[in-house]
Every structure is written in C-alpha cells, then in structure tokens.
Amino acid sequence: MGLPNRDELEGKFDQAKGKVKETAGKALDDRDLENEGRADNAGGKVQEGFGTAKRKVGEAIEDVGDAIKR
C-alpha cells in the first residue's frame, strides 16, 4: 500500500471537520450546523474513496509495467 494521495488526505480532513461541525451542532442545538457537518463528512468519505481508487489503479499500472520489463 502506497502513501495516501491528496484526495485521500483532503477526504480525511473533511470527514474530521464534518464530525466537529456535527458534534457542535448537536451541542448547540443547531440543526443547520449539524446537517452541514454530516454533508462534509459524507463528501469527505466520497473524496477519500476516489483517492484510494485512483492510487490503487496507479499501483496496478506500475505492477503491469514492472511485469512487462521482466
């Protein structure tokens, strides 16, 4: 497994940001902030998943290239 790429890192950050907003929204009884946090969290999961898929495709292409060189 390679190092995480930018999409994976930004996705994780958005998930963390979303959890903070969601928790703050619950504590402050602010449904808009809570929902915004849920949206950030969901978007972060999608972005992280995209980044993971992109990294795995890149690794697979490198493996094919290495196999051809042998």
N, C-alpha and C positions, 0 to 999 in steps of 0.2 A: 504494500500500500504506500503510495507516494504522499508527499506533503499536500496539505489542503490548498486549493487554489482560491483566488479572490472571491468567487461566487460562494464557495463553501464558508469562508470566513465571514463575509458580509451576511450570509444567511444566518449563521450562528449569532452574530451581533444583533440582527433584527429580532431573532427569537428572544434573546435576553432582554432587549429593550421592550418588546411586547409584553413579556412577563412582568416587568416592573410597572408598566402602564396599567396592565390588568389588575395587579395587586393594589396599586394606588387607587384605581377607580373603585375597587370594592371597598377599600378602607374609607374613601371619601364619599361613598355612595354616589359616584359619578358614572352613570351608565355609558355616557359617550366616551369617556376616557377608558373605561373597561373594554368597550367594544373596539376602540382603536387599538388597544393592546392585543386583543385577540386577532385582529386583522394583521398587525405587524408580525405576530408570532406565526400565523399561517403563511404569510408571504415569505417569511424567513425560512420556513421549512421547505417551501417550493424552491426558493433560490438555492438552498443548500443541496437539495436533491438534484437540481440541474447541474450544479458544480460537481457533485460526486459522479454523475453520469458522464459529464464531459471529461473528467480526469480518468475514469475507467476506460473510455473509448481511446483516449490518448495513450494510455498504458498498453492497451491491446494492439494498437497500431505499432508501437515501439517493439512489442514482442514479435509481431509478424515480421517487421524489418530485421530484427535480430536473427530470426529463424532463416530468413532468406540469405543473409550474409554468411551463414554457416555453410 
